[in-house]
Amino acid sequence: MNGTAALRETADAALTTKSRDGATMKAIAVIPGQAGSVHVREVRRPNAAEVPGGRGVLVQVLRVGVDGTDKEINAAEYGTAPEGDEFLVLGHESLGRVVEVGPAVTELAPGDYVVATVRRPGTSLYDMIGLADMTTDDVYFERGISLRHGFLSEYFVESADHLVVVPPRQREIGVLLEPLTVVEKGIAQAYEIQRRLKVWKPRRAAVIGAGTVGLLATLTLRLRGLEVTTFALRRKPYLNSDLIEALGARYVSVEEQSILDAAAASGPFDLILEASGYSPAAFEAMQALSKNGVLVLASVTGGNRRVEVPADRINLDFVLGNRVMVGTVNASQEHFEMGVKDLAQAEALYPGWLGRLLTDRVRGLDHVEELFARLNSPAGAIKVFCDVSEDAMDMHGEPVRFTCDACGGRFGSVAALEGHGCVHGMPA
């Protein structure tokens, strides 16, 4: 059996198999193909020994973010259960703490905070060289999405190869790492493509959409020193526009100025990242690019929407202007590691900004109805997430009695304050 096949046979494939000690745990799952089937169920608790080669890691789940992908899977738009199971455990945005490691794991230790990557290797050449996010296989493996159980459970087991360490100072915001990686990948691809120019120094960037991905894209581009304009539907002021302007970026409602009008007034954009979920915006963005510009598409859109566009003009400008358009989805280990660095830099330059994205907290797996009610009716929510364990609840526990004056974290006890990685605290 080769390494790729061994990784595909890790214990996350089927949770109905009886565990060695008979232990069970709670999880939030759906029955793929049945709309509105999300529920809490008892599943077996895995253990680290189930991963081949002694590379297993048992992780206690602290926090899991939910997003449109989870909503769409629950609506039966897609999602596939692992072989041998009728259900799929949801959740692809994780934060956990290592409980146990296998004998061949040297890079992780109990107590480490970790985030798991999402895509697992298939059979293509790209899978075999560590780029499962670029697979050409028609069948692919994604935790919480396709053929692999997700992280909305009390524990999960994973190979150390698919875990990324999050420093203790970042544990409160670590659940944002997975959505950030889509942005990291898209921007990295833009720069990689433009190596063809020998010298590419983008100055002006646009982000279309001010949801979670749009906000993280604005942040990441500002960290790289670009002048950023973020376009969204809603008129300011509201939380999202305030967050964008707190980064020194410009917020524009498309009801007041379109991206095309903005490009005509102030000049075209060197880099545009489209994350609105509104497909016509992509065609407008094509016309707002500068020469040698790059358009990164991050929206996954369904339906059959049709628009009329100036096709000849778009084609001519792309050819004569050496413009590029590229899509980004999922991410590799490299992008997760890049994201950890950007989380740290963001906390240093914009203290507390990332924590403001965590708007809607649900305590415990038993409150699945509340979790999906907030997801289905966001009412101003940016990131809806579930604090799975009591340890996670301490991160924003009630009543809050202590605040870390180094990072702004809020805690319910001195022990929680001292254990999160910073050294200073003061009464809240």
C-alpha positions as CSV (number, residue, x, y, z in Angstrom):
1,M,0.0,0.0,0.0
2,N,1.5,3.4,-0.9
3,G,1.4,6.4,1.3
4,T,-1.5,8.1,-0.4
5,A,-3.7,5.0,-0.1
6,A,-2.7,4.6,3.6
7,L,-3.8,8.2,4.3
8,R,-7.1,7.6,2.6
9,E,-7.7,4.7,5.0
10,T,-7.4,6.6,8.2
11,A,-10.0,6.2,10.9
12,D,-12.0,9.2,9.9
13,A,-13.7,7.2,7.1
14,A,-16.3,5.4,9.1
15,L,-17.5,6.3,12.6
16,T,-20.0,3.5,12.9
17,T,-17.3,0.9,13.4
18,K,-17.1,0.1,17.1
19,S,-14.1,1.6,18.8
20,R,-11.7,-0.5,20.8
21,D,-12.9,0.7,24.1
22,G,-16.5,1.2,23.1
23,A,-16.4,5.0,23.8
24,T,-18.8,7.3,22.1
25,M,-19.1,11.0,21.6
26,K,-21.5,13.6,20.3
27,A,-21.4,15.0,16.8
28,I,-23.5,17.2,14.5
29,A,-24.3,15.4,11.3
30,V,-26.6,15.3,8.3
31,I,-28.0,12.6,6.1
32,P,-26.6,13.6,2.7
33,G,-29.4,14.1,0.2
34,Q,-32.1,14.8,2.9
35,A,-32.7,18.5,3.1
36,G,-32.9,19.8,6.7
37,S,-31.5,16.6,8.2
38,V,-29.0,18.2,10.5
39,H,-29.0,16.6,14.0
40,V,-27.0,15.6,17.0
41,R,-26.0,12.0,17.2
42,E,-23.8,9.6,19.2
43,V,-20.8,8.3,17.2
44,R,-17.8,6.3,18.2
45,R,-14.9,8.1,19.7
46,P,-11.7,7.5,17.6
47,N,-8.2,7.0,18.9
48,A,-4.8,7.9,17.6
49,A,-3.7,4.3,17.0
50,E,-6.1,4.0,14.1
51,V,-3.9,6.1,11.8
52,P,-1.2,4.0,10.0
53,G,2.4,4.4,10.7
54,G,2.0,5.7,14.2
55,R,1.2,9.2,12.8
56,G,-2.1,9.5,14.5
57,V,-3.1,12.5,16.7
58,L,-6.2,12.6,18.9
59,V,-7.6,16.1,19.0
60,Q,-10.2,17.6,21.4
61,V,-12.4,19.9,19.5
62,L,-12.6,23.4,21.0
63,R,-14.3,25.5,18.4
64,V,-15.8,25.0,14.9
65,G,-16.9,27.7,12.5
66,V,-19.9,27.1,10.2
67,D,-20.5,28.8,6.8
68,G,-22.5,28.7,3.6
69,T,-21.0,25.3,2.8
70,D,-22.5,23.7,5.8
71,K,-25.8,25.4,5.1
72,E,-25.8,24.1,1.5
73,I,-24.9,20.6,2.6
74,N,-27.9,20.7,5.0
75,A,-30.0,21.9,2.1
76,A,-29.0,18.7,0.2
77,E,-27.3,20.7,-2.5
78,Y,-24.2,18.5,-2.2
79,G,-22.2,16.5,0.4
80,T,-21.3,12.8,0.5
81,A,-21.1,10.4,3.4
82,P,-17.9,8.3,3.9
83,E,-18.1,4.8,2.7
84,G,-19.9,2.6,5.2
85,D,-21.8,5.4,6.9
86,E,-25.2,6.9,6.1
87,F,-24.4,10.2,7.7
88,L,-21.8,12.9,7.3
89,V,-20.4,14.8,10.3
90,L,-20.2,18.5,9.4
91,G,-17.6,21.1,10.1
92,H,-14.5,22.1,8.1
93,E,-13.3,25.1,10.1
94,S,-11.7,23.7,13.2
95,L,-9.7,24.6,16.3
96,G,-8.6,21.9,18.7
97,R,-6.1,20.8,21.3
98,V,-3.9,17.8,21.0
99,V,-4.8,15.1,23.5
100,E,-2.7,12.1,22.4
101,V,0.0,11.5,19.7
102,G,1.2,8.3,18.1
103,P,4.8,7.0,18.5
104,A,6.0,8.4,15.2
105,V,4.7,11.9,15.9
106,T,7.5,14.3,16.9
107,E,6.3,17.7,15.7
108,L,3.2,17.8,18.0
109,A,2.7,17.2,21.7
110,P,-0.4,17.1,24.0
111,G,-1.6,20.6,24.8
112,D,-0.7,22.0,21.4
113,Y,-3.5,24.0,19.7
114,V,-4.0,22.9,16.1
115,V,-6.2,23.5,13.0
116,A,-6.7,20.7,10.5
117,T,-6.5,21.1,6.8
118,V,-9.6,20.1,4.8
119,R,-8.7,18.3,1.6
120,R,-7.2,14.8,1.7
121,P,-5.0,13.0,-0.9
122,G,-6.6,11.3,-3.9
123,T,-4.8,9.5,-6.7
124,S,-3.7,12.3,-9.1
125,L,-0.2,13.5,-9.6
126,Y,-1.0,16.7,-7.7
127,D,-2.3,14.7,-4.7
128,M,0.9,12.7,-4.6
129,I,3.1,15.8,-4.4
130,G,1.1,17.4,-1.5
131,L,-1.2,19.5,-3.6
132,A,-4.5,17.8,-3.0
133,D,-6.3,21.2,-3.3
134,M,-5.3,21.1,-7.0
135,T,-6.5,17.5,-7.7
136,T,-7.7,16.5,-11.1
137,D,-9.6,13.6,-9.7
138,D,-13.4,13.6,-10.2
139,V,-13.8,12.2,-6.7
140,Y,-12.2,14.1,-3.9
141,F,-12.0,13.8,-0.2
142,E,-12.8,16.8,2.1
143,R,-13.5,16.6,5.8
144,G,-17.0,17.6,6.6
145,I,-17.9,17.9,2.9
146,S,-17.1,14.9,0.8
147,L,-16.4,11.3,1.8
148,R,-14.7,12.3,5.1
149,H,-16.3,13.2,8.4
150,G,-15.8,16.8,9.6
151,F,-14.9,18.4,12.9
152,L,-18.3,19.2,14.6
153,S,-17.7,16.5,17.2
154,E,-16.1,16.3,20.6
155,Y,-12.9,14.7,19.2
156,F,-11.4,13.8,15.9
157,V,-8.3,11.8,14.9
158,E,-6.0,12.9,12.1
159,S,-2.6,12.3,10.7
160,A,0.0,14.8,12.0
161,D,0.7,15.5,8.3
162,H,-2.6,17.4,8.1
163,L,-2.4,19.5,11.3
164,V,-1.1,23.0,11.6
165,V,0.0,24.4,15.0
166,V,-1.6,27.6,16.2
167,P,0.3,29.6,18.8
168,P,-1.5,29.9,22.2
169,R,-1.9,33.7,21.7
170,Q,-4.0,32.9,18.6
171,R,-6.3,30.3,20.1
172,E,-9.2,32.7,20.3
173,I,-9.0,33.5,16.6
174,G,-7.6,30.2,15.3
175,V,-11.0,29.1,14.0
176,L,-10.6,31.9,11.3
177,L,-7.5,30.2,9.9
178,E,-9.4,27.9,7.5
179,P,-11.4,30.6,5.7
180,L,-8.3,32.8,5.7
181,T,-6.4,30.1,3.7
182,V,-8.7,30.5,0.7
183,V,-7.6,34.1,0.6
184,E,-3.9,33.2,1.2
185,K,-4.1,30.8,-1.7
186,G,-5.7,33.2,-4.1
187,I,-3.3,36.0,-3.4
188,A,-0.3,33.7,-3.5
189,Q,-1.5,32.4,-6.9
190,A,-1.8,36.0,-8.2
191,Y,1.8,36.7,-7.3
192,E,3.0,33.3,-8.6
193,I,1.4,33.9,-12.0
194,Q,2.9,37.4,-12.2
195,R,6.4,36.0,-11.9
196,R,6.1,35.9,-15.7
197,L,6.5,39.7,-15.6
198,K,9.8,39.6,-13.8
199,V,8.7,42.7,-11.8
200,W,5.2,43.1,-10.6
201,K,4.4,45.6,-7.9
202,P,0.7,46.0,-7.5
203,R,-0.4,49.2,-5.8
204,R,-4.2,49.3,-6.0
205,A,-6.5,46.4,-5.0
206,A,-10.2,45.8,-4.9
207,V,-12.2,43.3,-2.9
208,I,-15.8,42.5,-4.0
209,G,-17.9,41.3,-1.0
210,A,-17.7,42.2,2.7
211,G,-18.5,38.9,4.2
212,T,-16.0,36.8,6.1
213,V,-13.8,36.0,3.1
214,G,-14.1,39.6,1.8
215,L,-13.1,41.0,5.2
216,L,-10.1,38.6,5.5
217,A,-9.1,39.4,1.9
218,T,-9.1,43.1,2.8
219,L,-7.0,42.4,5.8
220,T,-4.5,40.3,3.9
221,L,-4.0,42.8,1.1
222,R,-3.6,45.6,3.6
223,L,-0.9,43.5,5.4
224,R,0.9,43.4,2.0
225,G,0.8,47.2,1.8
226,L,-1.8,47.6,-0.9
227,E,-4.3,50.4,-1.2
228,V,-7.6,48.5,-0.9
229,T,-11.2,49.4,-1.8
230,T,-13.9,46.9,-0.7
231,F,-17.2,46.9,-2.5
232,A,-20.4,45.5,-1.1
233,L,-24.2,46.0,-1.4
234,R,-25.1,47.5,2.0
235,R,-24.6,51.2,2.7
236,K,-22.5,52.2,5.6
237,P,-22.2,52.5,8.5
238,Y,-22.5,49.0,9.9
239,L,-20.0,46.6,11.5
240,N,-18.5,45.3,8.3
241,S,-17.8,48.7,6.9
242,D,-16.4,49.9,10.2
243,L,-14.0,46.9,10.2
244,I,-12.8,47.7,6.7
245,E,-12.2,51.3,7.5
246,A,-10.4,50.3,10.7
247,L,-7.8,48.7,8.4
248,G,-7.2,51.9,6.5
249,A,-9.1,50.5,3.5
250,R,-12.0,52.2,1.7
251,Y,-15.6,50.8,1.9
252,V,-17.9,51.5,-1.0
253,S,-21.6,50.5,-1.4
254,V,-22.3,49.4,-5.0
255,E,-25.6,51.2,-4.6
256,E,-23.6,54.5,-4.5
257,Q,-20.7,53.6,-6.8
258,S,-20.0,50.6,-9.0
259,I,-16.6,49.0,-9.3
260,L,-16.5,50.2,-12.9
261,D,-17.3,53.8,-11.9
262,A,-14.7,53.6,-9.2
263,A,-12.1,52.4,-11.7
264,A,-13.0,55.2,-14.1
265,A,-12.8,57.8,-11.4
266,S,-9.6,56.7,-9.7
267,G,-7.9,54.3,-12.0
268,P,-8.2,50.5,-12.6
269,F,-7.1,47.9,-10.1
270,D,-3.9,45.8,-10.2
271,L,-5.5,43.0,-8.2
272,I,-9.1,42.2,-7.6
273,L,-10.4,39.4,-5.4
274,E,-14.1,38.6,-6.0
275,A,-15.9,37.1,-3.0
276,S,-19.4,38.3,-3.2
277,G,-21.2,35.1,-4.3
278,Y,-22.8,37.2,-7.0
279,S,-21.5,35.9,-10.4
280,P,-22.3,39.0,-12.5
281,A,-19.8,40.9,-10.3
282,A,-17.0,38.8,-11.9
283,F,-17.7,40.1,-15.3
284,E,-17.8,43.7,-14.0
285,A,-14.5,43.1,-12.3
286,M,-12.9,41.9,-15.6
287,Q,-13.5,45.4,-16.9
288,A,-12.0,47.1,-13.9
289,L,-8.6,45.5,-14.1
290,S,-5.4,47.4,-15.0
291,K,-3.0,46.3,-17.6
292,N,-1.1,43.3,-16.3
293,G,-3.8,43.0,-13.6
294,V,-5.0,39.8,-11.9
295,L,-8.6,38.9,-11.1
296,V,-9.0,36.2,-8.4
297,L,-12.4,34.4,-8.2
298,A,-13.2,33.0,-4.8
299,S,-17.0,32.7,-5.1
300,V,-18.7,29.4,-5.5
301,T,-22.0,30.1,-7.2
302,G,-24.9,27.9,-8.2
303,G,-28.0,28.5,-10.3
304,N,-28.5,29.5,-13.9
305,R,-28.1,33.3,-13.8
306,R,-27.4,34.9,-17.1
307,V,-26.0,38.4,-17.9
308,E,-25.3,40.4,-21.0
309,V,-21.6,41.5,-21.2
310,P,-19.5,43.4,-23.7
311,A,-17.7,40.2,-24.7
312,D,-15.6,41.6,-27.5
313,R,-14.3,44.5,-25.3
314,I,-13.5,42.1,-22.4
315,N,-11.7,39.7,-24.7
316,L,-9.7,42.5,-26.4
317,D,-8.6,44.1,-23.1
318,F,-7.5,40.8,-21.7
319,V,-5.4,40.0,-24.8
320,L,-3.9,43.4,-25.3
321,G,-3.5,44.2,-21.6
322,N,-1.9,40.8,-20.5
323,R,-4.7,40.5,-17.9
324,V,-5.2,37.2,-16.0
325,M,-8.2,35.6,-14.3
326,V,-7.8,32.6,-11.9
327,G,-10.1,30.7,-9.5
328,T,-9.2,29.7,-5.9
329,V,-10.8,27.0,-3.8
330,N,-9.6,25.0,-0.8
331,A,-5.9,25.3,0.3
332,S,-2.8,23.4,0.9
333,Q,-0.6,23.1,4.0
334,E,1.5,25.9,2.8
335,H,-1.4,28.3,2.8
336,F,-2.4,27.3,6.3
337,E,1.1,28.1,7.5
338,M,1.0,31.4,5.7
339,G,-2.3,32.1,7.4
340,V,-0.8,31.5,10.9
341,K,1.8,34.2,10.2
342,D,-0.7,36.6,8.9
343,L,-3.0,36.1,12.0
344,A,0.0,37.0,14.2
345,Q,0.9,40.1,12.1
346,A,-2.7,41.2,12.1
347,E,-3.0,41.0,15.9
348,A,0.2,43.0,16.2
349,L,-0.9,45.8,13.7
350,Y,-4.7,45.7,14.4
351,P,-5.2,44.4,17.9
352,G,-8.6,42.9,18.5
353,W,-9.7,43.3,14.9
354,L,-9.9,39.6,14.1
355,G,-11.9,38.9,17.3
356,R,-14.6,41.3,16.2
357,L,-15.3,38.9,13.3
358,L,-16.5,36.2,15.7
359,T,-19.9,37.7,16.1
360,D,-22.2,34.7,16.8
361,R,-21.3,32.1,19.4
362,V,-23.3,29.0,20.1
363,R,-22.3,27.0,23.2
364,G,-22.2,23.3,22.9
365,L,-23.1,20.7,20.2
366,D,-26.6,20.2,21.7
367,H,-27.7,23.6,20.4
368,V,-27.7,22.6,16.8
369,E,-31.0,24.3,16.0
370,E,-29.7,27.6,17.3
371,L,-26.5,27.1,15.4
372,F,-28.2,26.6,12.1
373,A,-30.9,29.3,12.8
374,R,-28.1,31.8,13.1
375,L,-26.5,30.5,10.0
376,N,-29.7,30.6,7.9
377,S,-30.7,34.0,9.2
378,P,-27.5,35.8,9.8
379,A,-29.0,39.2,10.8
380,G,-25.6,40.9,10.7
381,A,-23.5,37.9,11.6
382,I,-20.0,37.7,10.2
383,K,-18.8,34.4,11.7
384,V,-21.1,31.9,13.3
385,F,-19.3,29.3,15.4
386,C,-19.8,26.6,18.0
387,D,-17.8,26.4,21.2
388,V,-17.8,22.6,21.4
389,S,-16.0,22.1,24.8
390,E,-16.0,23.9,28.1
391,D,-12.4,24.8,27.6
392,A,-13.4,26.7,24.4
393,M,-16.2,28.5,26.3
394,D,-13.6,29.9,28.8
395,M,-12.3,31.9,25.8
396,H,-15.5,34.0,25.9
397,G,-16.9,32.5,29.1
398,E,-19.6,34.2,31.2
399,P,-19.4,36.0,33.5
400,V,-16.2,37.6,32.1
401,R,-14.0,38.7,35.0
402,F,-10.5,39.1,33.4
403,T,-9.2,40.8,30.2
404,C,-5.8,40.3,28.8
405,D,-4.3,43.7,28.2
406,A,-1.8,42.2,25.8
407,C,-4.2,40.7,23.3
408,G,-7.7,41.8,24.5
409,G,-8.8,38.3,25.2
410,R,-11.6,37.9,27.8
411,F,-11.7,35.1,30.4
412,G,-13.8,33.8,33.2
413,S,-11.0,32.7,35.5
414,V,-7.3,33.5,36.3
415,A,-6.4,29.9,35.2
416,A,-7.9,30.5,31.8
417,L,-6.2,33.9,31.5
418,E,-2.8,32.5,32.4
419,G,-3.2,29.5,30.2
420,H,-4.0,31.3,27.0
421,G,-0.4,32.4,26.2
422,C,-0.1,36.0,27.3
423,V,1.3,37.2,30.6
424,H,-0.7,40.3,31.6
425,G,-4.2,40.6,32.8
426,M,-6.5,43.1,34.5
427,P,-10.0,42.9,36.0
428,A,-12.6,43.4,33.3
